[in-house]
Amino acid sequence: MLSDSLPTLRVAYLTDRYPRTSETFIDREIDALRAQAVHVETFSLWRPTPSETANRGERDSTVYLRPARRLRVLAAHVNLFAGSPLRYLRTLGLALRMARRGFGGRAVQLRHFASAGFLARQLSARGLAHLHNHATGASCTVAMLAASLGDLHFSFTVHGPGVFFAPAARHLDEKLRRALFVRCISYFCRSQCLIWAPPDRWAYMHVVHCGVDPERYAVREHAGEGSHLLFVGRLVAEKGLPILIDALARLRTRRPGIRLTIVGAGREGTVIEARAQAQGLGDHVGFTGYQPPEQVGEWLRKADVFVLPSLAEGVPVAVMEAMASGVPVVATRVAGLSELVDDGVNGYLVPAAAPGALADRIESLLDDSELRNRFGRAGRAKVVRDFNVAHEAARLRNLYQWAVEGHSGTPRFDHDDREVVRG
């Protein structure tokens, strides 16, 4: 129970496009912070389309930076320049230094600079003490510039894997250097950030997981031989779904009743469907498109094995949901997945791009209901212990508290138990 004596923190959250269906973990995090006396106001560069809006209440209360009324943006910049011409010009120089070559690159940065000025004035007018940004792209650039313009401090969450494909293009080193602290969703993620940051900044990079509320998920009880595989996620190249289709083709010859449900949407959807059809799996694979969280829960209650064949990954919330539901997982040994799935304890990890190994591990679970139940119980226990959104929000709250209290000293971080120690 949160003590009534704890002060209310006033924090701004910024993302590229909020709220949207592919990032409901941000909604969960904000809800958990608000439950712990953190006043969170949301900002977004762009408004999501109706089809990708996850939470209409949050959409209505979010401040969108683009498009913005030009007179309001101009007034914000006039005020900022009048308050500190040197800081204003220094930040403008920073924005232009980060521009890609050519007129187009400079135009993009000037647009970020314009949005940053409007955001800085909004934060000041609303009395928000700290700015936190999710992800490392355009909105993180705007957050960094807004902090510089408004003489504020900011932090951001690094998810991966995209930023690690092109860290220089996203100026990850500059953002890591300027942020008051950086929240990494896994130890793998933190290790990649350390490559791009000087050692004197390492103490400011903290592992705070994304999480779920385990109590929202009914635990699946397994009996008999299994046949139903489930994938939940975006249909994009890095998820490796063609590998899963190939594994399914191998399994189908031995298990004609096997079926796979693919929940999600994305640019690779038609390619994956065509591959399934080409391998004669049309009757074995079902595509549902995007499904709301409640419906995902229904699919989890019917699944025998959750499969994630990713080629690159962060620490996927969909796997946390499966484990919280008592569904055993077969996933690839990439990036931060080994921090969630303990091989041979609550699921299996296989090499990426290896359909034979994927098929073998899936089949071993389908054959053995007691193994599925044992892995399912262990998986739920892991989520309750290490990926509970309330516990992770408490760690974030500690960091925000340190930030607004004047951030004196370095927030030492015990990376065995991930607790902030103020020093």
N, C-alpha and C positions, 0 to 999 in steps of 0.2 A: 504494500500500500504506500503510495507516495505521500510524503509528509506535507502537511498544509503549510509548513514554514518555508518550503522551497519557493524562491521567487519565480515569477513567470518570465521566461526568456522570450524575446521577440526576434524571430528569425525569418528571413526571406528564402524561399526555394525557387530556383530558376531552372528551367529545362528548355530544350529546343521546341517541343510541342507537347503541351500538357492540357488535360489528361488524355492519354490514349490507351487503347486496348492492349498494345504490346508491352506496356510499362506499368501494369497495375501494381507492381511491387513498390513504386514510388508512392502511390495512394496509401498502401498499407503502412509504409514507413511514416508518412505524415500523420496518419490516424494514430499510430502508436506514440509519436512524439506529442501530439495534442493531448493524449491521455495522460501524459507525464508532465503536464503544465508548461508545455512549450507552445507559445503562440506562433503559428506558422502561417505566413501569407504567401500565396503562390503567384509566380510570374512565368511567362513563357514568351519565347520569340514569336511563335506563330500559333494560331488557333487550329486545333485539330478539326478535321472534317467530321460531319455528323456520324459517318459510318465507323470512324476510328475513335470516337469519344467514349471513354470508359466510365466517366462519372459526371453527369450533367450538372450536379450541384457544384462540384469543383470547377467545372468549366465556367459557370456563371460568376464565380467569385474570383477567378484568376484575372490578373492584369496582363493584357497582351501588348507586347512592345511593337508589333508590326501587324497591320498598318497602324500608325499613330498620327494624331493630328499634328500637322506641321508646325502650327503656331505654338503648341505645347512643347514640342521638341526644341524649337528655337528658343523659347523662353527659358527652358531648362539650361541650355548651353550658354545663353547670355548670363544667367545667374552664376553658373559655375566659373565662367571666365572672369566675371567681375570679382568673385570671391577669391580666386587665386590664379592670375594669368599664367604664372610660371608652371604650376601644376597642370593646368589645362594644356599648355603647349607641350609640356613634357609627355603627357599622355597621348596627345595627337601624334607626336613623333614616334612613340611606341607602336601605335596602331599602324602607321605607315611603314615602319621597319618590318612588321610582320606580314606585309602584303606580298602576294605572289607577284611575279614580274608582269608588267603590262598594265594598261589602263583598267582592264577588268578587275585585276587583283586589288588595285588601289581603291576602286569603286566599292568592292565588297567590304574592305576594311573601314572605309569612311561610313558606310552604312552601319557597321558594327559600332563605330565610334558614336554615331548619332543615337543609336539605341541605348548605348551605355550611359550617355548623358541624361537621357530621359529616365532610365532606371535609377541612376544615382539620386536624382531629385525625388523620385517616388519613395525610395528607401528613407531618405532624410525626412520627408514630410510625414511618413507613417511611423517614424520612431523605431525602425527596425535595426537591431543592433548588429546583426551578422548576416552575410549573404552566402548561401550554399548553392552550388550548382551540381546537377547530375550530368555526368558524362564530360567529354573533353573537346567537343567540336565547337560550333559557332556560339552556342550559349555560354560556353566556358570563356571564350574570347571576350564576349560582352561582359561577363562577370568580372574578369580581370581588369578590363578598361573602366568599368563602373567603379570598382574599388579604388582604382588610381585617381579617377576624376573626383570622387566624393571623399577621398581620404578615409576610406572604409577598409575593413578586412574581409577577405572571402576565403572560402574553402571549396573543394569539389570532390566528387566521387569518381573514381576510375573503375570502370567495369571491364573493358576489354571484350573481345580480342581486337576489335577494329583499330583502336588507337595504336596498338603495337605493330600493326602492319606498316604504318606510315607515321611514326612519332614525330619526325622532323617536320612533316607537312602540317601537323597540328600544333607545332611549337610546344610540344609537351615539356621540354626542358624549361622554357620560360615560365610556363604555368606552374610547374612544380616549384620553381624557385620563388615565385611571387606569392603563392598561396600561404595563408596563415597555417593551415594544415591540410593534409590530403587523406581522404578516406579511401582505402583500397578494399575491394570486396573479398580478396583472398590473399594468401601468402604468395602465390604465384604472381598475382597482379602486383603486389608490393615489390617483389623481386625485380620485375620488369621496370617499375618506376625507379628503383635504385640505380639502374643502369644510366638513367637520364638525369639524375640529380647528384650534386656534389655530396660527399659524406656528411657535411655539416647540416644538410637538410633531411637526412634519413630519419632522425628522431621525430620529425613532424609528419611521418607517413604511417598511418595506423590501419590495422586490419579490423574492419567492422563489417560483418556479413550483412547481406540482404537476408530477409527471413520471412517466415510465415507464422500464422497463429495455429499451432497444432490442434487446438480444441475445435477448430472449424471443420476438421476432416474426420469422417467415420473410418474406423479401422477395418480393412478388408480381411475376412476369414477365408482361407483357401481350403478347398477340398477336392480330391480326385485329380484327374489329369487336366492340365490347363490347355487352352487353345487360343486365348485372346491376348494379343499384343497391343500396346498403346504407345503412341508418340504424341506429345503435345509440344508445339513450338512454332516458330516462324519457318515457312517453307523457303529457305534460302540456302545458297551453296554450302556455307560453312556447317550446316547441320548434317550433311553427309547422308541424306535420305536415299540416294541411289545405292549406297552400300547396304542399307537396310532392305531395299527391294531385292538386291542380289542374294542377301542372306535368306530372305523369305522364300525365294525361288528354290533354294537348296532344301529348306525345311518342308516345303509343300510336297516334295516327292516322298518324304517319309511320314508326313502328317497332313493328309489331304483336308482335314477339318480346320486347319490353322487359319486365323484371320487377323488382320492388322487394321486398326483404326488410326487415322492420321488427323489430328485436331490442330488446325491452324491455317493461316493463309500467308501468301508471299509470292514473290516474283518467279519462283521455281516450281510453282504448283503444277502448271501444265506439263512441264518437262518430267516431273515425277510421275504424274498420271500416265503419260505416254510410255514411260519405262515399265510401269506395272502392266499396262496392256500388252506391250511387246513381249513380256515374259509370261503371258498367259495367266496373270494374277488378277484380272479384273474382278473375279468373284471373291477374291480373298482380301482385297484392300478397299476400305471405305474412307472417303474424304469428307469431312464434315464442314470444312471452312472454319472461320473464327467462331469460338464458342465462349460465352460469358463464364466467369468463375464457377457459378452454381452448376452449370452444365458440365464443366470439366470435372467437378466433383462426382457427378453421376457416372461419367466414363471411368473414373478411377475406381469406383465401387464395383465395376464389372471387369476390370483388367486383371489378368493373371501375371503379366510381366510388363514393366515399363521399359522402353528401349530408347536410348539416345545415342545415335551413331556419329556424333559430331566430329568434324575435322579440326575445329577451333572452337573455344568456348570460354565463358567466364565461370561462374558457379550458378547454373540455371535454377531458377525458382521452380520450374516445372518438376524437376527432380526432387526438390524439397517437398513439394505437394504430394508426389507419389510416395515418398518415404513416410511422410506423415500419415498417409492413408494405409500403410501396411502393405504396399505393393513393392515387390523386389525389383531392383533396377539392374539392367545391363547397359553399361555406358562405355565410352572410349576413354583411354588413359591419356587425356589431353588437359593442359592448363590446370585449372583449379578443381577439376572433377574429383581427383583423388583426395581432396580435403573434405569432400562430402560423402563419397561412396568409398567405404572400406572394403577392398577386394576380399571376397570370401567370408565377409562378416554380415554386411547388410545389402550386398549386391555383388556384381562381378564387373571388373574393368578389363577391357580387351584392347589390343592395339587398334589404332585408327586405320581405316581403309582396309580392314581384314574381314571380309564377309564370312569366311569359313569359321574363324574364331567367334565371331558374333553369333552365328547360327548354333554353334556347339554349346555356348553358354546359355542361350535362350532355351535350347532343348533340354538341358539338364534341369532347368527350373520348371519347365512345363511338365516334366516327368515326375516331379517330387513335390507334392503339396506341403509336406512337413518342412522341407527346405524353404519353400516360399513363405510359410508362416514364420519360420525362424528368422529369415532375412527381413521380413516385414516388421517384426517386433523390434529387431535391432535397428532398423532404419528409422522407425518412429522415435526410438530413444535417442538416436543421434540428432535428429531435428529438434527434439525437445531440449536437448542439452546445449547444442551449438548453433542452431539456426532459428531460434525463437525470436520473432520480430520484436516482442516487448523487451527482451534482454538486449538485443542489438540497439534498439532505440535508446535504452538507458545509457549505453556506451556513447552514442552520439550526443545525448544530452550532456554528458560529462564534458565532452569536447566543446560544445557550444558554451557551456557555463564557463569553462576556462577562457574561451575566446572573449566573452563579453565582460569578464571580470578584470580585463586589462592584460591578459595573456603574459603575465610576468613569469620569467623563467621558461624552461623548456618542458612541455608536457611529456614526461618520461612514460614510456609505454612498455608494459610487461608483455612480450609477445608470446608467452606461454599461456597466460590467461586473458590477454587482450584488455586489461584494465588500465585506464589512464591513472597515472600517479602524478599529482601536481607537485612541481618542484621549482 
